[in-house]
Amino acid sequence: MKYSYIIILILLSQVLSAQTNIDSLEALIPHKKGIDKVDLLNEISFYYWNKSPQKGIEYAQNSKKIAINNKYRNGEARALLNIGVHYWAKGAFDTAITFSYRAMKIFEETGDKIGIKSSLNNIGIIYSATNKLDKAIDYFTRSRQIAVELNDFRSQVNNNNNIGETYIDLKKYEEALIYFAKNIEISKTNSVEDIISSSYTNIGICLMELNSPEKAINYFEKAYLIELKMSNNHQASTSANQIGLFYLKQKNLPQAFRYFKNAEKLAEDAQALEQLKSIQGNLAEYYIATNDLRKALDYKNKFIVTNDSLYNERSSMQIAEMRAQFESEKKEKENELLRKDNDIQELEIEKQINLRNSFIGILFLVILLVFILINRFAIKKKANLVLSHKNNLIENHKKELQLNNEKLEEQYQQLKLLNATKDKFFTIISHDLKEPFNSILGYAELLRLKFDTYDDSKKIQYITEINNSLKFVYKLIENLLAWAQTQTGKISIIKESLNLRELVETGIDPYRLNASRKNINIVIKVPVVMEMLIDKNTSLTFIGNIVNNAIKFTPEGGSISVEANDRNDHVELHFIDTGVGMPQEIIEKLFRIDSSITTEGTNNEKGTGLGLVLCKELIEKNGGTISVKSEVNKGSEFIVLLPKNG
């Protein structure tokens, strides 16, 4: 979680608010002089810390110059502290710490405890930003000691929060709780409700980390109620999001949804894109938990769009900051040119007195002017290169978003396939496996009750039915186990050089009896000397299943032919039958687990619905493909293409 450190900058924390009208403050500048102008410029400078740090630095530098001219030491120190804040905002932490120390030194010289307190706190924030957490705690603690001496309860709350949040960064949650508890005590006797909610939130975070979620949720809800009361929509959205996450983890989906939706509305009202992105991600997880994949995908897309908006907003701010810096440098150069023009005029006046000196002076100015122009051109060129680089980054980011969308679609299809696989598995367990057992139990019960009353033909009929049902169950379990192995990746493929004709004959042998019962002639037209690299166990399974399928759908007196063709680096196996054939709509669903077909054979033979799906899986494991040609009432041809050398 990103922790929000509170900057205490002397008295400005009480003066500035979100409603400050910067235009009205800037309009007052021409009417202020001396110390009053220093204070006004410092006010305006601080306002810009999170809007345009470069512009804030310019105001602070102007304030510092006027303060030095008026020997206004505290005003100079405030300007230095402002400059430190702006460099911190720009990420230039070494420069920020230098200006903050300079400000603190002046405050120490003037005995300004409020200034010292603010400097110590800001230095602690900078050390925290550079991950020097032990130093940060030291400076926050020193700032807090001064706040206690001054009975400044609001600063104490802020210091306690900073110390506690730093301990959270150090994963020292018990120590962090001590400081947040101090704030709760302060809030009982002092009016600090507008800033106490973060302490409740932080207590909740610590308790979550200490595996006390039930206690944590109480503090998150306290923070949430305070933030709603104070109309702090940004922070309220954060608390509502935390509460929603808690309920999501507890599988309390209605409560999770309610808080996530509240958080989403609050974040939208506050235009808090960073928080909105997190909430949209959590809502996507919620919809996944409720199996509403369409809405989950919608929120994933919203997450991506918000992330893109954040990126564009930050890029725009960086470009604006660079432009402001460029304009500032440009203005400075223009002023320098004006000053040099004045020098030229003065040299022209002196020309009559000393022509040689004037000539040398003019030559010097021309050289300087050329240098300035070259320098300005270089700056402009550099800025253009930076802008071009930013545009390239934006374009690359768009491409990344497109790839992410494609990945999401792929994941959606995978989820759909997994769901279909699950449904098929349960269908087999609940129906295909249950039905033959019902048949077995029924016939067995009849034999048990009326064995002596049945003649031998009736007994043989029932025993035959039981035998057929058991064979079906055995085949179903065999296919189910083989299919489960392919789905879990536990099936081993060990390729070896095998004689293809012997492999085909071995695979067909278990099914010859079934063929003979239907008077079906099986012809093998595979060359005797054809060798190939292939896994023996899986190949025997798919050869047997394809032939068994052909026997099932070939009427009595029909024929089945197995042929092989050498295609250089591949072998093409053809399984051709004179069976009933099938229409195109059946062929399209033949190898799909989500719509596999179970049809009785020509002699009412039962099927598992898994045989051909399993064949496809095993053939692909061996690096091959399977396809079908078929016409109704004319027969079918299954074509298996396998790599010859593995």
C-alpha positions as CSV (number, residue, x, y, z in Angstrom):
1,M,0.0,0.0,0.0
2,K,1.2,3.5,-0.7
3,Y,1.4,5.6,2.5
4,S,0.6,9.2,2.4
5,Y,3.1,11.3,4.5
6,I,1.8,14.6,5.7
7,I,4.0,17.7,5.1
8,I,3.9,20.3,7.8
9,L,5.3,23.5,6.4
10,I,5.3,26.1,9.2
11,L,1.9,27.9,9.2
12,L,1.0,27.1,5.6
13,S,-0.9,23.9,6.5
14,Q,-3.5,26.1,8.2
15,V,-3.6,28.8,5.5
16,L,-3.8,26.7,2.3
17,S,-6.7,24.4,1.3
18,A,-8.1,22.8,-1.8
19,Q,-10.3,25.8,-2.3
20,T,-7.4,28.3,-2.5
21,N,-7.8,30.6,-5.5
22,I,-4.3,30.8,-6.9
23,D,-5.3,33.4,-9.4
24,S,-6.5,35.8,-6.7
25,L,-3.3,35.3,-4.8
26,E,-1.1,36.0,-7.9
27,A,-3.2,39.1,-8.5
28,L,-2.1,40.5,-5.1
29,I,1.6,40.3,-6.0
30,P,1.9,43.9,-7.5
31,H,0.2,45.3,-4.4
32,K,2.6,43.7,-1.9
33,K,6.1,44.9,-0.9
34,G,8.9,43.8,1.5
35,I,8.1,41.2,4.1
36,D,4.4,40.9,3.1
37,K,5.5,40.1,-0.5
38,V,7.9,37.4,0.8
39,D,5.0,35.8,2.8
40,L,2.7,36.0,-0.2
41,L,5.3,34.5,-2.6
42,N,5.9,31.7,-0.2
43,E,2.2,30.9,0.0
44,I,1.9,30.8,-3.8
45,S,5.1,28.7,-4.1
46,F,3.8,26.1,-1.7
47,Y,0.5,25.8,-3.6
48,Y,2.4,24.7,-6.7
49,W,4.3,21.7,-5.0
50,N,1.9,19.1,-6.5
51,K,0.9,21.1,-9.6
52,S,4.1,22.6,-11.1
53,P,7.2,22.2,-8.9
54,Q,9.3,24.1,-11.4
55,K,7.0,27.1,-11.1
56,G,7.0,26.8,-7.3
57,I,10.8,26.9,-7.3
58,E,10.7,30.2,-9.3
59,Y,8.3,31.8,-6.8
60,A,10.4,30.5,-3.9
61,Q,13.7,31.8,-5.4
62,N,12.1,35.3,-5.9
63,S,10.8,35.2,-2.3
64,K,14.3,34.3,-1.1
65,K,15.9,37.2,-2.9
66,I,13.4,39.7,-1.5
67,A,13.8,38.2,2.0
68,I,17.6,38.5,1.9
69,N,17.3,42.2,0.7
70,N,14.9,42.9,3.6
71,K,17.0,40.8,6.1
72,Y,13.9,38.7,6.8
73,R,15.6,35.5,8.0
74,N,12.4,33.4,8.7
75,G,11.0,34.4,5.3
76,E,14.3,33.2,3.7
77,A,14.1,29.9,5.6
78,R,10.5,29.4,4.5
79,A,11.6,29.9,0.9
80,L,14.4,27.4,1.3
81,L,12.0,24.9,2.8
82,N,9.6,25.4,-0.1
83,I,12.4,24.8,-2.6
84,G,13.2,21.6,-0.7
85,V,9.5,20.5,-1.0
86,H,9.5,21.1,-4.7
87,Y,12.7,19.2,-5.4
88,W,11.2,16.3,-3.3
89,A,8.1,16.5,-5.5
90,K,10.4,16.3,-8.6
91,G,12.3,13.3,-7.2
92,A,15.6,15.2,-6.7
93,F,16.0,14.0,-3.2
94,D,19.7,15.0,-2.7
95,T,18.9,18.6,-3.6
96,A,15.7,18.5,-1.5
97,I,17.6,17.4,1.6
98,T,20.3,20.2,1.1
99,F,17.7,23.0,1.0
100,S,15.8,21.5,3.9
101,Y,19.0,21.4,6.1
102,R,19.7,25.0,5.1
103,A,16.2,26.1,6.1
104,M,16.5,24.2,9.5
105,K,19.9,25.9,10.2
106,I,18.3,29.4,9.8
107,F,15.3,28.4,12.0
108,E,17.7,27.2,14.7
109,E,19.6,30.5,14.5
110,T,16.4,32.5,14.9
111,G,14.9,30.1,17.5
112,D,11.8,29.4,15.5
113,K,10.6,26.1,17.0
114,I,7.7,25.8,14.5
115,G,10.1,26.1,11.6
116,I,12.5,23.6,13.2
117,K,9.6,21.2,13.7
118,S,8.5,21.5,10.1
119,S,12.1,21.1,8.8
120,L,12.6,17.9,10.8
121,N,9.4,16.4,9.6
122,N,10.2,17.2,5.9
123,I,13.7,15.8,6.3
124,G,12.1,12.6,7.7
125,I,9.8,12.4,4.7
126,I,12.7,12.8,2.2
127,Y,14.7,10.0,4.1
128,S,11.6,7.8,3.9
129,A,11.4,8.4,0.2
130,T,15.0,7.3,-0.2
131,N,14.3,4.2,2.0
132,K,16.5,5.4,4.8
133,L,13.8,4.4,7.3
134,D,15.7,4.4,10.5
135,K,16.9,8.0,9.8
136,A,13.3,8.9,8.9
137,I,12.0,7.7,12.3
138,D,14.7,9.7,14.1
139,Y,13.7,12.9,12.4
140,F,9.9,12.3,12.8
141,T,10.5,11.6,16.5
142,R,12.5,14.8,17.0
143,S,9.7,16.8,15.2
144,R,7.1,15.1,17.5
145,Q,9.0,16.1,20.6
146,I,8.8,19.8,19.6
147,A,5.1,19.4,18.8
148,V,4.5,18.0,22.3
149,E,6.4,21.0,23.8
150,L,4.2,23.4,21.8
151,N,1.0,21.5,22.7
152,D,0.4,21.3,18.9
153,F,-1.9,18.3,18.8
154,R,-2.5,18.3,15.1
155,S,1.2,18.1,14.4
156,Q,1.5,15.3,17.0
157,V,-1.1,13.3,15.1
158,N,0.7,13.9,11.8
159,N,4.1,12.9,13.4
160,N,2.6,9.8,15.0
161,N,1.1,8.8,11.6
162,N,4.5,9.3,9.9
163,I,6.3,7.2,12.5
164,G,3.7,4.5,12.5
165,E,3.6,4.3,8.7
166,T,7.4,4.1,8.6
167,Y,7.2,1.1,11.0
168,I,4.7,-0.4,8.7
169,D,7.3,-0.1,5.9
170,L,9.7,-1.9,8.2
171,K,7.0,-4.6,8.8
172,K,7.2,-3.7,12.6
173,Y,3.4,-3.7,13.0
174,E,3.4,-3.9,16.9
175,E,5.5,-0.8,17.1
176,A,3.4,1.0,14.5
177,L,0.2,0.2,16.6
178,I,1.7,2.1,19.6
179,Y,1.9,5.4,17.7
180,F,-1.6,5.1,16.0
181,A,-3.0,4.3,19.5
182,K,-1.5,7.6,20.7
183,N,-3.5,9.4,18.1
184,I,-6.7,7.7,19.2
185,E,-6.0,9.0,22.7
186,I,-5.4,12.6,21.4
187,S,-8.7,12.5,19.4
188,K,-10.7,11.9,22.7
189,T,-9.8,15.3,24.1
190,N,-8.9,17.4,21.0
191,S,-10.7,18.3,17.7
192,V,-8.7,16.4,15.2
193,E,-11.5,14.4,13.5
194,D,-10.5,15.6,10.0
195,I,-7.1,14.0,10.2
196,I,-7.7,11.0,12.6
197,S,-9.2,8.7,10.1
198,S,-5.8,7.8,8.6
199,S,-4.9,6.4,12.1
200,Y,-7.9,4.1,12.1
201,T,-7.0,3.0,8.6
202,N,-3.4,2.3,9.6
203,I,-4.5,0.3,12.6
204,G,-6.7,-1.8,10.3
205,I,-3.7,-2.4,8.0
206,C,-1.5,-3.5,11.0
207,L,-4.1,-5.9,12.3
208,M,-4.6,-7.4,8.9
209,E,-0.9,-8.1,8.7
210,L,-1.0,-9.5,12.3
211,N,-3.8,-12.0,11.1
212,S,-6.6,-10.3,13.1
213,P,-9.0,-9.4,10.2
214,E,-12.1,-9.3,12.4
215,K,-10.5,-6.6,14.5
216,A,-9.1,-4.8,11.5
217,I,-12.5,-4.5,9.8
218,N,-13.8,-2.5,12.8
219,Y,-11.1,0.1,12.4
220,F,-11.5,0.3,8.6
221,E,-15.3,1.0,9.1
222,K,-14.5,3.7,11.7
223,A,-12.2,5.4,9.3
224,Y,-14.8,5.0,6.5
225,L,-17.6,6.7,8.6
226,I,-15.3,9.6,9.6
227,E,-14.2,10.2,6.0
228,L,-17.8,10.1,4.8
229,K,-18.7,12.6,7.5
230,M,-15.9,14.9,6.5
231,S,-16.8,14.5,2.8
232,N,-13.3,13.2,2.2
233,N,-14.3,11.1,-0.8
234,H,-10.8,10.2,-1.8
235,Q,-9.8,8.7,1.5
236,A,-13.3,7.2,2.0
237,S,-12.9,5.3,-1.3
238,T,-9.7,3.8,0.0
239,S,-11.3,2.6,3.3
240,A,-14.4,1.2,1.4
241,N,-12.0,-0.7,-0.9
242,Q,-10.1,-2.2,2.1
243,I,-13.4,-3.3,3.6
244,G,-14.5,-4.8,0.4
245,L,-11.2,-6.7,0.1
246,F,-11.8,-8.1,3.6
247,Y,-15.2,-9.4,2.8
248,L,-14.0,-10.8,-0.5
249,K,-11.4,-12.8,1.3
250,Q,-14.1,-13.9,3.8
251,K,-16.3,-15.1,0.9
252,N,-19.0,-12.6,2.0
253,L,-19.7,-11.6,-1.6
254,P,-22.8,-9.4,-1.1
255,Q,-20.9,-7.3,1.5
256,A,-17.8,-7.2,-0.7
257,F,-19.9,-6.0,-3.7
258,R,-21.6,-3.3,-1.7
259,Y,-18.4,-1.8,-0.4
260,F,-16.6,-2.1,-3.8
261,K,-19.5,-0.2,-5.5
262,N,-19.5,2.5,-2.8
263,A,-15.7,2.8,-3.2
264,E,-16.1,3.1,-7.0
265,K,-18.6,5.9,-6.7
266,L,-16.5,7.8,-4.1
267,A,-13.3,7.4,-6.2
268,E,-15.2,8.7,-9.3
269,D,-16.6,11.7,-7.5
270,A,-13.1,12.5,-6.1
271,Q,-11.5,11.8,-9.6
272,A,-9.0,9.6,-7.8
273,L,-7.8,7.6,-10.8
274,E,-5.1,5.6,-8.8
275,Q,-7.7,4.4,-6.3
276,L,-10.3,3.8,-9.0
277,K,-7.9,1.6,-10.8
278,S,-7.4,-0.6,-7.7
279,I,-11.2,-0.8,-7.1
280,Q,-11.9,-1.8,-10.7
281,G,-9.3,-4.6,-10.3
282,N,-11.0,-5.8,-7.1
283,L,-14.4,-5.7,-8.8
284,A,-13.0,-7.9,-11.6
285,E,-11.8,-10.4,-8.9
286,Y,-15.3,-10.2,-7.3
287,Y,-17.0,-11.1,-10.6
288,I,-14.6,-13.9,-11.2
289,A,-15.5,-15.2,-7.7
290,T,-19.2,-15.1,-8.7
291,N,-18.5,-16.8,-12.1
292,D,-19.7,-13.7,-14.0
293,L,-16.9,-13.7,-16.5
294,R,-18.4,-11.1,-18.8
295,K,-18.6,-8.5,-16.1
296,A,-15.1,-9.6,-14.9
297,L,-13.8,-8.9,-18.4
298,D,-15.6,-5.5,-18.4
299,Y,-13.9,-4.4,-15.3
300,K,-10.5,-5.7,-16.5
301,N,-11.0,-3.5,-19.5
302,K,-12.0,-0.5,-17.2
303,F,-8.9,-1.2,-15.2
304,I,-6.8,-1.0,-18.4
305,V,-8.5,2.2,-19.5
306,T,-8.0,3.9,-16.1
307,N,-4.4,2.8,-16.0
308,D,-4.0,4.3,-19.5
309,S,-5.6,7.6,-18.3
310,L,-3.2,7.7,-15.3
311,Y,-0.3,7.2,-17.6
312,N,-1.4,9.9,-20.0
313,E,-2.1,12.3,-17.1
314,R,1.4,11.8,-15.7
315,S,2.9,12.1,-19.1
316,S,1.0,15.4,-19.7
317,M,2.2,16.7,-16.3
318,Q,5.8,15.8,-17.1
319,I,5.6,17.4,-20.5
320,A,4.0,20.6,-19.0
321,E,6.7,20.7,-16.3
322,M,9.4,20.4,-19.0
323,R,7.7,23.2,-21.0
324,A,7.6,25.4,-17.9
325,Q,11.3,24.8,-17.3
326,F,12.0,25.5,-20.9
327,E,10.0,28.7,-20.9
328,S,11.8,29.8,-17.7
329,E,15.2,29.2,-19.2
330,K,14.1,30.9,-22.4
331,K,12.9,34.0,-20.5
332,E,16.2,34.1,-18.6
333,K,18.1,34.0,-21.8
334,E,16.0,36.7,-23.4
335,N,16.6,38.9,-20.3
336,E,20.3,38.2,-20.7
337,L,20.1,39.3,-24.4
338,L,18.3,42.5,-23.4
339,R,21.0,43.3,-20.9
340,K,23.7,42.7,-23.6
341,D,21.8,44.9,-26.0
342,N,22.0,47.7,-23.4
343,D,25.7,47.1,-23.2
344,I,26.0,47.4,-26.9
345,Q,24.3,50.8,-26.8
346,E,26.7,52.0,-24.1
347,L,29.6,50.8,-26.1
348,E,28.3,52.7,-29.2
349,I,28.3,55.9,-27.0
350,E,31.9,55.2,-26.0
351,K,32.9,54.5,-29.6
352,Q,34.0,58.1,-30.2
353,I,36.3,57.9,-27.2
354,N,37.9,54.6,-27.9
355,L,37.2,53.0,-31.3
356,R,39.5,50.1,-30.7
357,N,37.9,49.2,-27.4
358,S,34.4,49.5,-28.9
359,F,35.4,47.2,-31.7
360,I,36.7,44.6,-29.4
361,G,33.6,44.9,-27.2
362,I,31.2,44.5,-30.2
363,L,33.2,41.4,-31.4
364,F,32.9,39.9,-28.0
365,L,29.1,40.5,-27.9
366,V,28.7,38.9,-31.4
367,I,30.5,35.8,-30.3
368,L,28.5,35.6,-27.1
369,L,25.2,36.1,-29.1
370,V,26.2,33.2,-31.4
371,F,26.9,31.0,-28.4
372,I,23.5,31.9,-26.9
373,L,21.7,31.1,-30.1
374,I,23.5,27.8,-30.5
375,N,22.7,27.0,-26.9
376,R,19.0,27.9,-27.3
377,F,18.9,25.7,-30.4
378,A,20.5,22.8,-28.5
379,I,17.9,23.2,-25.7
380,K,15.0,23.3,-28.1
381,K,16.4,20.3,-30.0
382,K,16.8,18.4,-26.7
383,A,13.2,19.3,-25.7
384,N,11.9,18.0,-29.1
385,L,13.8,14.8,-28.6
386,V,12.3,14.3,-25.1
387,L,8.8,15.0,-26.5
388,S,9.4,12.5,-29.3
389,H,10.5,9.9,-26.8
390,K,7.4,10.5,-24.7
391,N,5.2,10.1,-27.8
392,N,7.0,6.8,-28.6
393,L,6.4,5.6,-25.0
394,I,2.7,6.4,-25.3
395,E,2.5,4.5,-28.6
396,N,4.3,1.5,-27.1
397,H,1.9,1.6,-24.1
398,K,-1.1,1.5,-26.5
399,K,0.4,-1.6,-28.1
400,E,0.9,-3.2,-24.7
401,L,-2.8,-2.5,-23.9
402,Q,-3.8,-4.2,-27.1
403,L,-1.7,-7.2,-26.3
404,N,-3.2,-7.3,-22.8
405,N,-6.7,-7.3,-24.3
406,E,-5.8,-10.2,-26.6
407,K,-4.4,-12.1,-23.6
408,L,-7.6,-11.4,-21.6
409,E,-9.6,-12.8,-24.6
410,E,-7.4,-15.9,-24.7
411,Q,-7.8,-16.4,-20.9
412,Y,-11.6,-16.1,-21.3
413,Q,-11.5,-18.8,-24.0
414,Q,-9.4,-21.0,-21.7
415,L,-11.8,-20.5,-18.8
416,K,-14.7,-21.4,-21.2
417,L,-12.9,-24.6,-22.2
418,L,-12.1,-25.5,-18.6
419,N,-15.7,-25.0,-17.7
420,A,-16.8,-27.3,-20.5
421,T,-14.3,-29.9,-19.4
422,K,-15.6,-29.8,-15.9
423,D,-19.2,-30.1,-17.2
424,K,-18.3,-33.1,-19.4
425,F,-16.5,-34.8,-16.5
426,F,-19.6,-34.4,-14.2
427,T,-21.9,-35.6,-17.0
428,I,-19.9,-38.8,-17.3
429,I,-19.8,-39.3,-13.6
430,S,-23.5,-38.5,-13.0
431,H,-25.1,-40.1,-16.1
432,D,-22.8,-42.2,-18.3
433,L,-21.3,-44.1,-15.3
434,K,-24.5,-44.3,-13.3
435,E,-26.7,-45.7,-16.1
436,P,-24.8,-49.0,-16.8
437,F,-24.6,-49.6,-13.0
438,N,-28.4,-49.2,-12.8
439,S,-28.7,-51.8,-15.6
440,I,-26.3,-54.2,-13.9
441,L,-28.0,-53.8,-10.5
442,G,-31.4,-54.3,-12.1
443,Y,-30.6,-57.5,-13.9
444,A,-28.7,-58.9,-10.9
445,E,-31.6,-58.2,-8.7
446,L,-34.0,-60.0,-11.1
447,L,-31.7,-63.0,-11.2
448,R,-31.4,-63.0,-7.4
449,L,-35.2,-62.9,-6.9
450,K,-36.3,-65.2,-9.8
451,F,-33.3,-67.3,-10.6
452,D,-35.1,-70.6,-10.2
453,T,-38.1,-69.5,-12.2
454,Y,-36.2,-68.3,-15.3
455,D,-35.2,-70.8,-18.0
456,D,-31.6,-70.9,-19.2
457,S,-32.2,-68.7,-22.2
458,K,-33.6,-65.9,-20.0
459,K,-30.7,-66.3,-17.6
460,I,-28.1,-66.1,-20.4
461,Q,-29.9,-63.0,-21.8
462,Y,-29.6,-61.2,-18.4
463,I,-26.1,-62.4,-17.8
464,T,-25.2,-61.1,-21.4
465,E,-26.7,-57.7,-20.6
466,I,-24.7,-57.5,-17.3
467,N,-21.5,-58.5,-19.2
468,N,-22.1,-55.9,-21.9
469,S,-22.8,-53.2,-19.2
470,L,-19.6,-54.2,-17.4
471,K,-17.6,-54.0,-20.6
472,F,-19.0,-50.5,-21.3
473,V,-18.1,-49.4,-17.7
474,Y,-14.6,-50.8,-18.1
475,K,-14.1,-49.0,-21.4
476,L,-15.5,-45.7,-20.0
477,I,-13.2,-45.8,-16.9
478,E,-10.3,-46.7,-19.2
479,N,-11.0,-43.7,-21.5
480,L,-11.7,-41.5,-18.5
481,L,-8.4,-42.3,-16.8
482,A,-6.5,-41.8,-20.0
483,W,-8.3,-38.5,-20.7
484,A,-7.6,-37.3,-17.1
485,Q,-3.9,-38.1,-17.6
486,T,-3.8,-35.9,-20.7
487,Q,-5.6,-33.1,-18.9
488,T,-3.2,-33.1,-15.9
489,G,-0.1,-33.5,-18.0
490,K,0.9,-36.7,-16.3
491,I,1.0,-38.9,-19.4
492,S,4.5,-39.8,-20.5
493,I,5.5,-39.8,-24.2
494,I,8.5,-42.1,-24.8
495,K,9.2,-42.3,-28.5
496,E,10.9,-45.4,-30.0
497,S,11.5,-46.9,-33.4
498,L,8.5,-49.2,-34.1
499,N,7.3,-51.2,-37.1
500,L,4.1,-49.5,-38.1
501,R,2.3,-52.6,-39.5
502,E,3.0,-54.5,-36.2
503,L,1.8,-51.5,-34.2
504,V,-1.5,-51.3,-36.2
505,E,-2.1,-55.1,-35.9
506,T,-1.5,-55.0,-32.2
507,G,-3.8,-52.0,-31.7
508,I,-6.6,-53.7,-33.7
509,D,-6.3,-57.2,-32.2
510,P,-8.5,-56.5,-29.1
511,Y,-11.4,-55.5,-31.3
512,R,-11.4,-58.3,-33.9
513,L,-13.9,-60.3,-32.0
514,N,-16.4,-57.4,-32.0
515,A,-15.8,-57.1,-35.8
516,S,-16.4,-60.8,-36.4
517,R,-19.7,-60.7,-34.5
518,K,-20.9,-58.2,-37.0
519,N,-19.3,-60.0,-39.9
520,I,-17.1,-57.0,-40.6
521,N,-13.9,-57.6,-42.6
522,I,-10.8,-55.6,-41.4
523,V,-8.1,-55.1,-44.1
524,I,-4.6,-53.8,-43.2
525,K,-2.7,-52.2,-46.1
526,V,0.4,-51.0,-44.3
527,P,3.8,-51.8,-45.8
528,V,5.7,-54.5,-43.8
529,V,9.0,-52.6,-43.7
530,M,7.6,-49.1,-42.7
531,E,9.4,-47.8,-39.5
532,M,8.7,-44.6,-37.5
533,L,9.5,-43.0,-34.1
534,I,6.3,-43.0,-31.9
535,D,5.2,-43.6,-28.3
536,K,3.9,-47.2,-28.2
537,N,1.2,-47.0,-25.4
538,T,-0.6,-43.9,-26.6
539,S,-0.5,-44.9,-30.3
540,L,-2.0,-48.3,-29.5
541,T,-4.8,-46.5,-27.6
542,F,-5.7,-44.1,-30.4
543,I,-5.4,-46.8,-33.2
544,G,-7.7,-49.1,-31.2
545,N,-10.2,-46.4,-30.4
546,I,-10.5,-45.3,-34.0
547,V,-11.0,-48.9,-35.2
548,N,-13.5,-49.6,-32.4
549,N,-15.4,-46.5,-33.4
550,A,-15.5,-47.7,-37.1
551,I,-16.8,-51.1,-36.0
552,K,-19.5,-49.4,-33.9
553,F,-20.9,-47.5,-36.8
554,T,-20.4,-50.1,-39.6
555,P,-23.4,-52.3,-40.2
556,E,-23.1,-56.1,-40.5
557,G,-21.2,-57.3,-43.6
558,G,-19.3,-54.1,-43.9
559,S,-15.6,-53.5,-44.2
560,I,-12.8,-51.5,-42.5
561,S,-9.5,-50.7,-44.2
562,V,-6.3,-49.3,-42.6
563,E,-3.8,-47.9,-45.1
564,A,-0.5,-46.0,-44.7
565,N,1.3,-43.6,-47.1
566,D,4.9,-42.4,-46.8
567,R,5.0,-38.6,-47.1
568,N,8.8,-38.0,-46.8
569,D,9.1,-36.8,-43.2
570,H,5.5,-37.8,-42.3
571,V,3.4,-40.9,-42.3
572,E,-0.3,-40.7,-43.3
573,L,-2.7,-43.3,-41.7
574,H,-6.1,-43.7,-43.3
575,F,-8.9,-45.6,-41.4
576,I,-11.7,-46.1,-44.0
577,D,-15.1,-47.7,-43.2
578,T,-18.3,-48.5,-45.1
579,G,-20.4,-47.3,-42.1
580,V,-23.4,-45.0,-41.8
581,G,-21.3,-41.8,-42.2
582,M,-22.2,-38.5,-40.5
583,P,-23.3,-34.9,-41.5
584,Q,-21.0,-31.9,-41.4
585,E,-22.5,-30.5,-38.2
586,I,-21.5,-33.7,-36.4
587,I,-18.0,-33.6,-37.8
588,E,-17.4,-30.1,-36.5
589,K,-18.2,-31.2,-32.9
590,L,-16.5,-34.6,-33.1
591,F,-13.3,-33.7,-31.2
592,R,-14.6,-31.0,-28.9
593,I,-15.0,-31.8,-25.2
594,D,-17.6,-29.1,-24.8
595,S,-19.9,-30.6,-27.4
596,S,-18.8,-34.2,-27.8
597,I,-21.3,-36.6,-29.4
598,T,-22.5,-39.9,-27.8
599,T,-24.4,-42.0,-30.4
600,E,-25.5,-45.7,-30.3
601,G,-23.9,-47.9,-32.9
602,T,-25.6,-49.9,-35.7
603,N,-26.3,-52.8,-33.2
604,N,-27.2,-50.4,-30.4
605,E,-23.6,-50.3,-29.1
606,K,-23.1,-47.7,-26.4
607,G,-20.3,-45.1,-26.5
608,T,-18.5,-43.0,-23.8
609,G,-18.4,-39.8,-25.8
610,L,-14.7,-39.6,-24.9
611,G,-13.0,-41.9,-27.4
612,L,-12.4,-39.5,-30.3
613,V,-11.6,-36.6,-27.9
614,L,-9.0,-38.8,-26.3
615,C,-7.7,-39.9,-29.7
616,K,-7.1,-36.2,-30.7
617,E,-5.3,-35.5,-27.4
618,L,-3.0,-38.5,-27.8
619,I,-2.2,-37.9,-31.5
620,E,-1.3,-34.3,-30.7
621,K,0.9,-35.5,-27.9
622,N,2.8,-37.5,-30.5
623,G,3.1,-34.3,-32.7
624,G,0.4,-35.3,-35.2
625,T,-3.1,-34.2,-36.4
626,I,-6.4,-35.9,-37.1
627,S,-9.0,-35.0,-39.7
628,V,-12.3,-36.6,-41.0
629,K,-14.0,-37.0,-44.3
630,S,-17.5,-38.5,-44.3
631,E,-20.7,-38.8,-46.2
632,V,-24.0,-40.0,-44.8
633,N,-24.8,-43.6,-45.7
634,K,-21.4,-43.9,-47.6
635,G,-18.9,-44.2,-44.7
636,S,-16.1,-42.3,-43.1
637,E,-12.4,-41.8,-43.4
638,F,-10.2,-40.8,-40.5
639,I,-6.8,-39.4,-41.5
640,V,-4.0,-39.3,-39.0
641,L,-0.8,-37.4,-40.0
642,L,2.3,-38.2,-37.8
643,P,5.9,-37.2,-38.0
644,K,8.1,-40.0,-39.2
645,N,11.1,-39.2,-37.1
646,G,9.4,-38.1,-34.0
